[in-house]
Amino acid sequence: MWEYTDKVKEHFLNPRNVGEVEKPDGVAEVGSIACGDALKLSFSLDENQRIKEAKFKTFGCASAIASSSALTEMIKGMTLEEAAKVTNQDIAAYLGGLPDEKMHCSVMGKEALEKAIENYRGAPAADTGAKIVCECFGVTDREIERAVRENNLTTVEEVTNYTKAGGGCGRCHDEIRQIIERVRAEIKPATVAKLTNIQKIRKIEEALEREIRPSLKHDGGDIELIDVVGDRVIVAVRGACASCKASDITLKHFVEARLRELISPDLTIEEVAP
C-alpha cells in the first residue's frame, strides 16, 4: 500500500482550481483515459503577462489529481518563462513527495504545462519522428529518453514509475533497456572535468541555496549541508521537513535528483538526525 503525504491527501480530497478557464490563453490535453490517466490544463494571463488563472480537469488516481491541483497553485503569478522552468520534481516536492510508483503523475503535469505554453506561443508541428515503444500505455521513445535524462533513471522499473512504459505486458522491456543504455552513454561524455572537493562543496551549497531551499521553505521546511564525503552529500532536514513522514522521498526525488542534474550524476544524499 502506498503512503501518501498529508499534502497529497489534502489536494486530492480538496483539489484547487478544478474546471476550465473560460477564455484561456493556453490549453493542453495529455494522457489518455484508455491508458488510465488524462489531464486537461488551461490558463489565462493578466496585463503583465503573468498567469492569472489556471484550471485543470483530471481523470486518474489520487496522485494524478493532487499533482494537477498542486501544479495550478504553483504556477499562478508566474511569467511563462518562470512556469516553463517548473519540473516534475518541483511538483512532487511541493506535495512533500510522491511514491516511486506515482512519479508519472508529476511528469504528466509537467508535460501538460509545457504543451499549454506551446499552445499559447503557437504549437509546434507534431513530432513525427517519435516511435511508440510501450503499446499498452502509448509511450514513445522520445518520452522515455526525456524521462531518463531529466530524472537520472537507470532501470526499467524507474522508467515505469515515471512514464508507465513497461507497466503492462512487459514486451517492451528490452527496448526500454536499450534506450536507457543509449541515453546514459550520451550523458557520460558530457560530464564536466572532475571537481575538487572544495569546488564540489561550493557548487552543492550554491545549488541548495538557489534551486532547493526556496521550494522547501515554501512549505515551512529547510535543509542544511553537514558534510560532503566523496560523492556522498550528508544533510539534515529542518523545520516542517524534520517531522514529515515523506522527507526521505523528498530527499531522493527532489534534492538528490536536482543535485545530480546540476552537479554530478554520481551524487547520493544521506540524511543525519536533526
C-alpha positions, 0 to 999 in steps of 0.5 A: 500500500502506498503512503501518501503525504498529508499534502497529497491527501489534502489536494486530492480530497480538496483539489484547487482550481478544478474546471476550465478557464473560460477564455484561456490563453493556453490549453493542453490535453495529455494522457489518455483515459484508455491508458488510465490517466488524462489531464486537461490544463488551461490558463489565462494571463493578466496585463503583465503577462503573468498567469492569472488563472489556471484550471485543470480537469483530471481523470486518474488516481489520487496522485494524478489529481493532487499533482494537477491541483498542486501544479495550478497553485504553483504556477499562478503569478508566474511569467511563462518563462518562470512556469516553463522552468517548473519540473516534475520534481518541483511538483512532487516536492511541493506535495512533500513527495510522491511514491516511486510508483506515482512519479508519472503523475508529476511528469504528466503535469509537467508535460501538460504545462509545457504543451499549454505554453506551446499552445499559447506561443503557437504549437509546434508541428507534431513530432513525427519522428517519435516511435511508440515503444510501450503499446499498452500505455502509448509511450514513445521513445522520445518520452522515455529518453526525456524521462531518463535524462531529466530524472537520472533513471537507470532501470526499467522499473524507474522508467515505469514509475515515471512514464508507465512504459513497461507497466503492462505486458512487459514486451517492451522491456528490452527496448526500454533497456536499450534506450536507457543504455543509449541515453546514459552513454550520451550523458557520460561524455558530457560530464564536466572535468572532475571537481575538487572537493572544495569546488564540489562543496561550493557548487552543492551549497550554491545549488541548495541555496538557489534551486532547493531551499526556496521550494522547501521553505515554501512549505515551512521546511529547510535543509542544511549541508553537514558534510560532503564525503566523496560523492556522498552529500550528508544533510539534515532536514529542518523545520516542517521537513524534520517531522514529515513522514515523506522527507526521505522521498523528498530527499531522493526525488527532489534534492538528490535528483536536482543535485545530480542534474546540476552537479554530478550524476554520481551524487547520493544524499544521506540524511543525519538526525536533526 
